[in-house]
Amino acid sequence: MRICLSLSLLLTLFLATAAHADDRPNIVLIMLDDLGFSDLGCYCGEIDTPNIDKLAAGGLRFTSFYNCARCCPTRAALLTGLYPHQVGLIRNGRSLTKNGVTIAEALQQAGYQTAMAGKWHLSQTNPIDGRQKQLDWLNHQSNFDREFAPLDTYPIDRGFQRHFGPIWGVVDYFDPFSLVNGTEIVKEVPDDFYMTDAIGDKAVEYIEEMSKQDAPFFMYVAHTAPHWPLHAKPEDIAKYQDKYAAGWHQLRDARYDRMVEAGLIDPLTFPKPALQGEGPDWNALSTEEKQHMAQLMAVHAAMVDCVDQSVGRVVQALKNTGRYDNTLILVMSDNGASPERYLNPGFDRPNETREGKPIQYEGIFNPGSEETWGYIGSYWASAGNTPFRYWKAQSFEGGAHTPMIAHWPSGLKAKPGSTTDQQGHVIDVMPTCLELAGASYPTTYDSHPITPVEGKSLAPIFQDQTREGHPQLYFEHEGGKAVIADGWKVVQPRQGGPWELYHLEEDRTETKNLASEQPERLANMKKQWQAWFDRVKPAN
């Protein structure tokens, strides 16, 4: 009996020691939605983001990091390490296919706990026949038990052991459509509900739950903000009430000048491009119109501010649970600021609140509440993406460039507060997570053959080393095309037209189109792009 007890005790001690010896890092991936490249304070924006700025001050900022220029494609590439076309997202709003494995699926196999709080947007939605029936559903006025998409496409079926958030991509921040807890439909929310706060609170709850176990965790915090509609809490809006009264040209100039002064950009290689936009420019607006436009940008800023407050609570939860030092936190955006303005209800845009109050889309109104559906529009988006040109959905730098911050107190060897111009892409996040977790990329998963990963680990950059990057990076979204290779970039606008050629090493902001001067280079890079697209596009 004594020998059996001793062996039992030894076994218990061995298992406990083995569990505590798992020093692999936790990974917290924080995604913002439609964030301008220079919106954050640490990227020289005027929005109050002290918590994210602290992560940057103690971590590493990337100045040449890319996404896929729009919500769904970026999220698909981020989670799988593959180009979006390879996993079903050749167009927005489709389901993530099973020939790719998600980070959550791969890390769960390696012993990680997994959780997600926030926007999924990787399930093909289930619309209802008939416009009014669709609107009634969006308005929370009928079909309360109807699933928002096939359940086997939900995060809970793609490796996340916990998930709370919207399945669709667009939400009323005060009363969101398609909100689920796992697979359970959340039919009603409290009167004081606000989506950004709820995502942050749920992330904190998950950290506290998972920290009770010895196993490390992977958590994906996918904010809906600052994606339209422009909804924010009055106390957050009040901070920015007069911030944007001087207009978008002043905002672009001020951000650009701060970037130069901070050494974030070199004006020789980042020449300031002309501000772009559609419709009347600032000086052509009436006083009333200027006030309205300034208020739209104030709400956008308030939404970013609220995300930062959420990040602060997540960081504090990591500290409270003793997980902070060995947690890699990544902060980024799915695309540049958005120029979109849909001025009527539709597929994912309600026309009434749950109580039947009409939602205003057009005209002069006071934005911020759920009875309005506002957008910042193209001029503010252009200023928000300073120093780059264009915006969301375009493959120009302003659409496909993201701020990216890496923070990891016990693992990051780069100088705290430093920047790196080494190129990266969201497809690199998957292999980075695998390397840090000591996990392998599977060839099959759940009986499905898995497409070989396209990304490359960022770990050498975290170790303050120079990594062998991508020989080429490719982009395509609904007609917007680009390839970057050897310091050059060819790009075709989303709306079609001639291809353009830029020497990024000398012109990072794409101000000098050299297509007519170097037709051979242009032709060769177009061939490169076509060969890539033929390789990654779906067979059907």
DRENFI-840949 format. One line per field, with one value per residue (C-alpha): residue number from 0; x, z, y; residue in three letters. Coordinates in Angstrom, 1 decimal. Example, Ala and Ser with C-alpha at 12.3 -4.5 7.8 and 13.67 -1.06 7.14 Angstrom:
// DRENFI-840949
num	0_1
u	12.3_13.7
w	7.8_7.1
v	-4.5_-1.1
residu	ALA_SER
***
This chain:
// DRENFI-840949
num	0_1_2_3_4_5_6_7_8_9_10_11_12_13_14_15_16_17_18_19_20_21_22_23_24_25_26_27_28_29_30_31_32_33_34_35_36_37_38_39_40_41_42_43_44_45_46_47_48_49_50_51_52_53_54_55_56_57_58_59_60_61_62_63_64_65_66_67_68_69_70_71_72_73_74_75_76_77_78_79_80_81_82_83_84_85_86_87_88_89_90_91_92_93_94_95_96_97_98_99_100_101_102_103_104_105_106_107_108_109_110_111_112_113_114_115_116_117_118_119_120_121_122_123_124_125_126_127_128_129_130_131_132_133_134_135_136_137_138_139_140_141_142_143_144_145_146_147_148_149_150_151_152_153_154_155_156_157_158_159_160_161_162_163_164_165_166_167_168_169_170_171_172_173_174_175_176_177_178_179_180_181_182_183_184_185_186_187_188_189_190_191_192_193_194_195_196_197_198_199_200_201_202_203_204_205_206_207_208_209_210_211_212_213_214_215_216_217_218_219_220_221_222_223_224_225_226_227_228_229_230_231_232_233_234_235_236_237_238_239_240_241_242_243_244_245_246_247_248_249_250_251_252_253_254_255_256_257_258_259_260_261_262_263_264_265_266_267_268_269_270_271_272_273_274_275_276_277_278_279_280_281_282_283_284_285_286_287_288_289_290_291_292_293_294_295_296_297_298_299_300_301_302_303_304_305_306_307_308_309_310_311_312_313_314_315_316_317_318_319_320_321_322_323_324_325_326_327_328_329_330_331_332_333_334_335_336_337_338_339_340_341_342_343_344_345_346_347_348_349_350_351_352_353_354_355_356_357_358_359_360_361_362_363_364_365_366_367_368_369_370_371_372_373_374_375_376_377_378_379_380_381_382_383_384_385_386_387_388_389_390_391_392_393_394_395_396_397_398_399_400_401_402_403_404_405_406_407_408_409_410_411_412_413_414_415_416_417_418_419_420_421_422_423_424_425_426_427_428_429_430_431_432_433_434_435_436_437_438_439_440_441_442_443_444_445_446_447_448_449_450_451_452_453_454_455_456_457_458_459_460_461_462_463_464_465_466_467_468_469_470_471_472_473_474_475_476_477_478_479_480_481_482_483_484_485_486_487_488_489_490_491_492_493_494_495_496_497_498_499_500_501_502_503_504_505_506_507_508_509_510_511_512_513_514_515_516_517_518_519_520_521_522_523_524_525_526_527_528_529_530_531_532_533_534_535_536_537_538_539
u	0.0_2.8_4.6_1.4_0.8_4.3_4.0_0.7_2.2_5.2_2.9_0.8_3.9_5.2_2.0_1.7_5.3_4.8_1.8_3.5_6.5_4.5_6.1_4.7_3.2_-0.4_-1.4_-4.0_-4.8_-6.7_-8.3_-9.9_-12.3_-11.8_-9.2_-7.2_-3.5_-2.7_-5.7_-3.9_-1.8_1.3_1.0_0.7_-3.0_-4.8_-7.3_-6.8_-5.4_-3.2_-3.5_-2.5_0.2_1.6_1.8_3.7_6.0_6.9_6.8_7.4_5.6_5.6_5.6_5.3_2.6_-0.2_-3.7_-6.1_-7.9_-11.3_-13.0_-13.7_-10.6_-8.3_-9.9_-9.7_-6.0_-5.2_-6.8_-5.5_-2.1_-3.5_-4.5_-8.3_-9.0_-7.6_-10.2_-13.4_-13.1_-12.6_-15.6_-16.8_-19.5_-18.7_-17.9_-14.4_-13.8_-12.4_-9.3_-7.6_-7.1_-7.6_-5.1_-7.6_-7.9_-4.1_-3.3_-6.1_-4.5_-1.2_-2.8_-3.9_-7.2_-9.0_-11.5_-12.9_-14.8_-16.2_-17.0_-16.7_-17.8_-16.6_-20.0_-22.1_-25.3_-28.8_-30.9_-34.7_-36.7_-38.5_-37.1_-39.5_-39.1_-35.3_-35.7_-38.0_-35.3_-32.6_-34.8_-35.3_-39.0_-39.4_-37.7_-36.1_-35.1_-33.8_-30.0_-27.9_-25.7_-25.0_-23.9_-21.0_-19.4_-19.5_-16.3_-17.4_-17.0_-13.7_-11.5_-12.8_-13.9_-15.7_-17.2_-19.4_-20.1_-21.9_-21.7_-22.5_-20.2_-22.4_-24.1_-26.1_-23.7_-26.5_-28.6_-26.6_-28.0_-26.6_-25.2_-24.5_-23.0_-21.5_-24.4_-27.1_-28.9_-28.7_-32.2_-32.1_-29.3_-29.4_-30.4_-26.8_-25.3_-22.6_-20.9_-17.3_-17.7_-19.3_-16.4_-13.9_-15.9_-16.2_-12.5_-11.7_-14.1_-12.4_-8.9_-10.1_-11.6_-8.7_-6.1_-7.4_-5.9_-2.2_-2.4_-1.6_-4.4_-5.0_-7.7_-9.0_-10.5_-12.3_-13.8_-16.5_-15.3_-14.8_-16.7_-19.9_-22.5_-21.1_-22.4_-20.8_-21.5_-22.3_-19.4_-16.9_-18.2_-18.0_-14.2_-14.0_-16.8_-14.7_-11.6_-12.4_-13.9_-11.0_-11.6_-9.9_-7.0_-5.9_-6.2_-4.0_-1.4_-1.2_-0.8_1.7_3.8_3.8_4.8_7.8_8.7_8.5_10.7_8.0_8.2_10.9_9.3_11.8_10.4_6.9_6.0_2.6_0.0_-3.0_-6.1_-8.6_-12.4_-15.7_-18.2_-17.7_-14.5_-14.3_-14.3_-17.4_-19.5_-21.9_-21.3_-24.1_-22.5_-19.1_-20.5_-22.2_-19.1_-16.9_-19.3_-19.1_-15.4_-15.8_-18.0_-15.4_-12.7_-15.0_-15.4_-11.6_-11.2_-13.7_-11.7_-8.6_-10.5_-11.4_-7.7_-6.8_-9.2_-7.8_-4.2_-5.3_-6.9_-3.7_-1.8_-4.3_-4.1_-0.3_-0.4_0.8_4.6_4.3_1.5_2.1_-0.4_-0.8_-2.9_-3.9_-6.7_-8.4_-8.1_-7.7_-10.4_-13.6_-15.0_-18.3_-21.6_-24.7_-27.6_-30.5_-31.5_-30.6_-29.2_-27.4_-28.7_-32.0_-34.5_-35.9_-34.8_-36.3_-39.0_-39.9_-38.2_-37.0_-33.2_-31.9_-29.4_-29.3_-29.3_-28.0_-28.3_-26.6_-24.7_-23.9_-27.2_-28.8_-31.5_-28.8_-26.6_-23.6_-20.3_-17.1_-17.0_-14.0_-12.3_-12.1_-11.0_-8.2_-7.0_-7.3_-5.0_-2.3_0.3_-1.1_-3.5_-6.9_-8.8_-10.7_-11.2_-8.5_-5.1_-3.3_-1.3_-4.1_-6.4_-4.0_-1.7_-2.3_-0.7_0.7_1.9_3.6_4.0_5.5_7.5_9.2_9.8_10.3_14.0_13.5_14.1_10.9_9.3_11.2_9.8_10.6_10.2_10.5_7.6_4.9_1.4_-1.6_-0.8_2.3_0.3_-0.6_3.0_4.1_1.6_2.6_6.3_5.8_3.5_5.9_3.0_3.1_1.0_-1.2_-1.6_-5.1_-7.6_-11.0_-10.6_-10.0_-6.7_-5.2_-3.6_0.1_0.6_1.6_2.8_6.2_6.8_7.4_9.4_12.8_11.6_10.4_14.0_15.4_16.7_16.4_14.1_13.9_10.6_8.3_9.8_6.4_3.2_-0.1_-3.4_-6.8_-10.2_-13.2_-11.1_-8.5_-5.2_-1.5_1.8_4.8_8.3_11.9_10.8_8.3_4.5_2.0_-1.6_-4.9_-7.7_-10.8_-12.9_-10.7_-8.5_-4.8_-2.3_0.0_3.6_5.4_8.9_8.0_11.6_11.6_7.9_6.1_3.0_2.5_2.7_4.7_3.2_6.1_4.1_4.8_8.5_9.0_6.6_8.8_8.8_5.1_4.4_6.6_4.9_1.5_2.5_3.6_0.3_-1.7_0.3_-0.4_-4.0_-4.4_-2.7_-4.9_-8.3_-10.9_-11.4_-15.2
w	0.0_1.0_-2.4_-4.3_-2.5_-3.2_-6.9_-7.0_-5.3_-7.7_-10.7_-9.4_-8.8_-12.3_-14.0_-12.0_-12.8_-16.5_-16.6_-14.9_-17.2_-20.2_-20.8_-24.3_-24.7_-24.6_-27.8_-27.9_-31.4_-31.4_-34.7_-35.4_-38.3_-40.9_-38.9_-40.6_-40.8_-38.8_-36.4_-33.4_-31.3_-31.7_-35.4_-34.9_-34.8_-32.5_-31.2_-27.5_-27.5_-24.4_-23.8_-27.4_-27.3_-24.1_-26.0_-28.8_-26.4_-24.8_-28.0_-31.8_-34.5_-38.1_-40.8_-43.8_-42.8_-45.2_-45.0_-47.8_-48.1_-46.9_-43.9_-44.9_-47.1_-44.4_-41.6_-43.7_-44.5_-40.9_-39.4_-42.0_-43.2_-46.8_-49.4_-49.1_-52.5_-51.3_-48.5_-50.1_-49.9_-53.5_-52.8_-49.6_-47.5_-48.2_-45.8_-44.8_-46.5_-44.8_-46.9_-44.6_-40.8_-38.5_-35.9_-33.2_-34.7_-35.0_-31.6_-29.9_-31.2_-29.6_-26.2_-26.3_-24.9_-27.5_-27.4_-29.6_-28.7_-31.5_-35.2_-37.3_-40.8_-42.3_-42.8_-45.9_-44.6_-44.9_-46.4_-46.5_-49.7_-49.9_-48.9_-46.2_-44.5_-44.6_-43.0_-40.3_-39.5_-39.4_-37.2_-34.6_-35.4_-36.7_-37.3_-33.8_-34.0_-37.5_-37.8_-39.3_-41.3_-41.3_-37.9_-39.1_-40.3_-36.9_-34.9_-32.4_-35.2_-36.4_-33.3_-30.9_-27.6_-26.7_-28.8_-28.2_-31.0_-34.3_-37.1_-39.8_-40.6_-39.9_-36.6_-34.7_-31.8_-29.3_-30.4_-32.8_-35.4_-35.6_-32.1_-30.7_-27.7_-29.2_-31.4_-29.1_-30.6_-28.2_-28.7_-26.4_-24.8_-21.8_-22.1_-21.6_-24.1_-26.5_-28.8_-28.2_-24.4_-24.7_-26.7_-24.2_-21.2_-22.8_-23.6_-19.9_-18.8_-21.1_-19.8_-16.3_-17.1_-19.1_-16.6_-14.1_-16.2_-16.7_-20.5_-22.6_-24.6_-27.9_-28.0_-31.0_-30.1_-33.2_-32.8_-35.0_-34.5_-36.1_-39.0_-39.9_-38.8_-36.7_-33.3_-30.1_-26.5_-25.8_-23.2_-25.8_-28.5_-26.2_-26.1_-29.8_-30.2_-31.7_-32.8_-36.5_-37.2_-39.4_-41.9_-43.6_-45.2_-41.8_-40.4_-43.2_-42.9_-39.1_-39.1_-41.9_-40.1_-36.8_-38.7_-40.2_-36.9_-35.0_-37.6_-38.5_-42.2_-44.4_-46.6_-49.3_-49.7_-48.4_-50.4_-49.3_-51.9_-52.7_-50.6_-52.4_-52.2_-53.9_-53.8_-52.7_-50.9_-47.5_-48.7_-50.9_-47.9_-46.1_-42.4_-41.5_-43.7_-42.2_-38.7_-39.8_-41.4_-38.4_-36.2_-38.3_-37.8_-34.1_-33.7_-35.6_-33.2_-30.2_-31.5_-31.7_-28.3_-26.9_-28.5_-26.7_-23.4_-24.1_-24.8_-21.4_-19.6_-21.5_-20.5_-16.9_-16.9_-18.2_-15.4_-12.7_-13.7_-14.0_-17.7_-19.0_-19.2_-21.3_-23.6_-27.2_-28.0_-31.7_-32.7_-36.3_-38.7_-41.4_-43.9_-44.2_-43.3_-45.3_-47.9_-48.1_-48.0_-48.5_-48.2_-47.9_-46.0_-47.6_-47.1_-43.9_-43.1_-41.1_-41.6_-38.0_-34.5_-32.6_-31.2_-34.7_-34.7_-38.2_-38.9_-40.8_-43.5_-45.5_-44.8_-41.9_-38.6_-35.2_-35.6_-32.9_-31.8_-33.2_-34.9_-37.4_-39.8_-40.6_-42.5_-42.5_-46.4_-48.7_-47.7_-44.0_-45.0_-47.2_-44.3_-41.9_-44.1_-44.0_-45.5_-48.1_-51.0_-51.3_-48.8_-48.0_-50.8_-53.0_-53.4_-53.1_-50.0_-48.2_-48.6_-47.9_-45.3_-41.6_-38.4_-36.6_-33.0_-31.3_-27.5_-25.5_-22.4_-21.8_-25.5_-27.6_-28.1_-30.3_-28.5_-26.8_-28.7_-31.9_-35.4_-38.2_-41.9_-42.6_-44.7_-43.2_-44.1_-42.2_-43.7_-41.5_-38.3_-38.5_-38.9_-36.2_-33.8_-34.7_-34.2_-30.8_-29.7_-31.0_-33.1_-36.6_-39.6_-40.4_-43.8_-42.9_-40.4_-39.6_-42.6_-45.0_-46.9_-45.9_-48.4_-47.6_-45.7_-47.6_-44.7_-43.1_-39.3_-37.9_-35.0_-36.3_-36.4_-32.8_-32.0_-33.6_-36.5_-40.3_-41.7_-45.2_-46.3_-49.2_-52.6_-53.7_-52.0_-54.0_-53.7_-55.4_-54.2_-56.5_-59.3_-57.2_-58.0_-57.0_-56.7_-54.7_-55.7_-55.4_-54.1_-56.9_-57.1_-59.9_-59.0_-60.9_-59.3_-58.2_-60.8_-63.6_-65.9_-66.8_-64.4_-62.6_-61.6_-58.5_-57.2_-53.5_-52.3_-53.5_-53.5_-50.7_-51.1_-54.8_-56.2_-59.4_-61.9_-63.9_-66.1_-69.3_-68.5_-67.7_-69.9_-69.7_-65.9_-65.9_-68.3_-66.3_-63.0_-64.5_-65.7_-62.1_-60.8_-63.3_-62.6_-58.9_-59.4_-61.6_-58.8_-55.9_-57.4_-56.9_-59.6_-59.9
v	0.0_2.4_1.7_2.3_5.6_6.7_5.9_7.7_10.7_10.7_10.5_13.4_15.5_14.6_15.6_18.8_19.7_18.9_21.1_24.0_23.5_24.4_27.8_28.3_31.8_32.7_34.5_37.3_38.5_41.8_42.9_46.3_46.8_49.5_51.3_54.1_53.5_56.6_56.5_55.2_57.5_55.3_55.8_59.6_59.9_62.3_59.8_58.9_55.4_55.2_51.4_50.4_53.1_51.5_48.1_49.9_51.6_48.3_46.3_46.5_48.5_47.3_49.9_47.5_45.0_44.0_42.6_41.7_45.1_43.9_42.2_38.6_38.0_39.3_37.3_34.1_34.7_35.6_32.5_30.0_31.3_31.0_33.5_34.0_32.6_29.2_28.9_30.0_33.8_34.8_37.1_38.8_37.0_33.4_30.5_29.5_26.1_23.0_22.7_25.2_24.7_27.7_28.8_27.7_24.2_23.8_25.1_23.1_20.0_21.2_21.5_25.1_26.5_28.6_31.4_34.1_37.3_39.3_39.4_36.2_37.2_33.9_32.2_32.5_34.2_32.9_35.7_35.5_35.8_39.1_42.5_43.3_39.9_40.4_43.8_42.5_39.9_42.5_44.7_42.0_42.0_38.4_35.0_35.1_31.4_31.4_30.5_33.3_30.8_27.1_26.0_24.0_27.3_29.0_29.7_27.0_24.5_25.9_25.2_27.9_26.3_29.5_32.2_35.3_37.8_38.5_36.0_38.6_41.6_44.6_45.4_47.9_48.5_48.9_46.0_43.8_41.4_37.8_37.8_34.3_32.6_29.5_28.4_29.9_32.9_35.9_37.3_40.3_42.4_44.7_48.3_49.5_47.1_48.4_45.9_47.1_46.9_43.5_42.1_43.4_42.2_38.7_38.6_39.4_36.7_34.1_35.1_34.6_31.2_29.9_31.2_28.7_26.0_25.5_25.1_28.2_29.8_31.4_34.2_36.1_39.5_40.6_44.1_45.4_49.0_51.4_49.8_51.7_52.4_55.2_54.3_55.4_56.2_59.9_60.2_59.0_61.2_64.3_64.0_64.7_67.2_69.9_67.9_67.8_71.2_72.2_69.5_66.6_68.5_69.8_66.2_64.8_67.5_67.3_63.5_63.5_66.1_64.2_61.0_62.8_64.4_61.1_59.4_57.0_57.9_59.6_62.4_61.5_58.0_58.8_61.9_63.3_62.4_64.6_64.0_61.9_61.8_61.8_64.6_68.2_69.0_70.7_74.3_73.7_72.6_74.8_75.6_73.1_70.4_71.0_70.5_67.3_65.9_66.9_65.1_61.9_61.8_62.5_59.4_57.3_58.6_57.8_54.2_53.7_55.3_52.7_49.8_51.1_51.1_47.5_46.7_48.2_45.9_42.9_43.9_44.3_40.9_39.4_41.1_40.1_36.4_36.4_35.8_39.2_38.6_35.5_36.6_37.7_40.4_41.4_44.4_45.1_46.1_44.1_46.9_50.7_53.2_52.8_55.3_53.3_55.1_53.0_55.5_53.1_49.9_46.6_43.1_43.8_47.3_47.6_50.3_50.4_49.7_46.8_49.2_50.4_53.7_54.7_54.8_57.8_57.3_60.6_64.3_66.3_64.5_64.0_60.7_58.2_56.7_53.6_55.7_56.9_55.0_57.2_56.8_58.8_58.8_58.9_62.2_61.3_57.8_59.2_61.4_58.4_56.3_59.0_58.8_56.4_56.7_55.1_53.0_49.8_47.3_48.8_47.0_50.3_50.9_52.7_49.7_46.9_48.4_47.9_49.2_46.1_46.0_43.0_43.0_40.2_41.1_37.8_36.9_39.9_40.7_43.8_47.1_48.2_51.0_50.3_49.9_47.5_48.0_44.3_43.2_41.1_39.9_38.5_35.1_35.1_35.0_31.3_30.0_32.4_30.9_27.4_28.1_29.7_26.9_24.2_22.9_21.5_22.4_19.5_17.8_16.6_17.8_16.3_13.9_16.9_17.4_20.7_23.1_23.8_27.1_30.2_32.4_32.6_32.9_36.4_34.9_36.0_39.6_39.3_38.1_41.2_39.3_39.7_37.0_35.8_37.3_36.7_37.0_38.3_39.3_39.1_40.9_40.5_41.5_41.9_43.3_45.2_43.5_43.9_42.2_43.4_42.1_43.4_46.8_47.3_47.1_46.8_47.6_47.7_49.7_47.8_49.5_48.4_50.5_50.4_48.7_51.1_50.6_52.1_51.8_51.3_51.6_55.2_55.9_54.1_56.3_55.4_59.0_58.3_55.9_54.5_52.2_54.1_54.3_50.6_48.6_45.4_45.4_46.0_43.2_40.7_41.6_41.3_37.8_37.0_38.1_36.0_32.9_33.3_33.9_30.9_28.9_30.1_30.7_28.0_25.4_26.1
residu	MET_ARG_ILE_CYS_LEU_SER_LEU_SER_LEU_LEU_LEU_THR_LEU_PHE_LEU_ALA_THR_ALA_ALA_HIS_ALA_ASP_ASP_ARG_PRO_ASN_ILE_VAL_LEU_ILE_MET_LEU_ASP_ASP_LEU_GLY_PHE_SER_ASP_LEU_GLY_CYS_TYR_CYS_GLY_GLU_ILE_ASP_THR_PRO_ASN_ILE_ASP_LYS_LEU_ALA_ALA_GLY_GLY_LEU_ARG_PHE_THR_SER_PHE_TYR_ASN_CYS_ALA_ARG_CYS_CYS_PRO_THR_ARG_ALA_ALA_LEU_LEU_THR_GLY_LEU_TYR_PRO_HIS_GLN_VAL_GLY_LEU_ILE_ARG_ASN_GLY_ARG_SER_LEU_THR_LYS_ASN_GLY_VAL_THR_ILE_ALA_GLU_ALA_LEU_GLN_GLN_ALA_GLY_TYR_GLN_THR_ALA_MET_ALA_GLY_LYS_TRP_HIS_LEU_SER_GLN_THR_ASN_PRO_ILE_ASP_GLY_ARG_GLN_LYS_GLN_LEU_ASP_TRP_LEU_ASN_HIS_GLN_SER_ASN_PHE_ASP_ARG_GLU_PHE_ALA_PRO_LEU_ASP_THR_TYR_PRO_ILE_ASP_ARG_GLY_PHE_GLN_ARG_HIS_PHE_GLY_PRO_ILE_TRP_GLY_VAL_VAL_ASP_TYR_PHE_ASP_PRO_PHE_SER_LEU_VAL_ASN_GLY_THR_GLU_ILE_VAL_LYS_GLU_VAL_PRO_ASP_ASP_PHE_TYR_MET_THR_ASP_ALA_ILE_GLY_ASP_LYS_ALA_VAL_GLU_TYR_ILE_GLU_GLU_MET_SER_LYS_GLN_ASP_ALA_PRO_PHE_PHE_MET_TYR_VAL_ALA_HIS_THR_ALA_PRO_HIS_TRP_PRO_LEU_HIS_ALA_LYS_PRO_GLU_ASP_ILE_ALA_LYS_TYR_GLN_ASP_LYS_TYR_ALA_ALA_GLY_TRP_HIS_GLN_LEU_ARG_ASP_ALA_ARG_TYR_ASP_ARG_MET_VAL_GLU_ALA_GLY_LEU_ILE_ASP_PRO_LEU_THR_PHE_PRO_LYS_PRO_ALA_LEU_GLN_GLY_GLU_GLY_PRO_ASP_TRP_ASN_ALA_LEU_SER_THR_GLU_GLU_LYS_GLN_HIS_MET_ALA_GLN_LEU_MET_ALA_VAL_HIS_ALA_ALA_MET_VAL_ASP_CYS_VAL_ASP_GLN_SER_VAL_GLY_ARG_VAL_VAL_GLN_ALA_LEU_LYS_ASN_THR_GLY_ARG_TYR_ASP_ASN_THR_LEU_ILE_LEU_VAL_MET_SER_ASP_ASN_GLY_ALA_SER_PRO_GLU_ARG_TYR_LEU_ASN_PRO_GLY_PHE_ASP_ARG_PRO_ASN_GLU_THR_ARG_GLU_GLY_LYS_PRO_ILE_GLN_TYR_GLU_GLY_ILE_PHE_ASN_PRO_GLY_SER_GLU_GLU_THR_TRP_GLY_TYR_ILE_GLY_SER_TYR_TRP_ALA_SER_ALA_GLY_ASN_THR_PRO_PHE_ARG_TYR_TRP_LYS_ALA_GLN_SER_PHE_GLU_GLY_GLY_ALA_HIS_THR_PRO_MET_ILE_ALA_HIS_TRP_PRO_SER_GLY_LEU_LYS_ALA_LYS_PRO_GLY_SER_THR_THR_ASP_GLN_GLN_GLY_HIS_VAL_ILE_ASP_VAL_MET_PRO_THR_CYS_LEU_GLU_LEU_ALA_GLY_ALA_SER_TYR_PRO_THR_THR_TYR_ASP_SER_HIS_PRO_ILE_THR_PRO_VAL_GLU_GLY_LYS_SER_LEU_ALA_PRO_ILE_PHE_GLN_ASP_GLN_THR_ARG_GLU_GLY_HIS_PRO_GLN_LEU_TYR_PHE_GLU_HIS_GLU_GLY_GLY_LYS_ALA_VAL_ILE_ALA_ASP_GLY_TRP_LYS_VAL_VAL_GLN_PRO_ARG_GLN_GLY_GLY_PRO_TRP_GLU_LEU_TYR_HIS_LEU_GLU_GLU_ASP_ARG_THR_GLU_THR_LYS_ASN_LEU_ALA_SER_GLU_GLN_PRO_GLU_ARG_LEU_ALA_ASN_MET_LYS_LYS_GLN_TRP_GLN_ALA_TRP_PHE_ASP_ARG_VAL_LYS_PRO_ALA_ASN
***
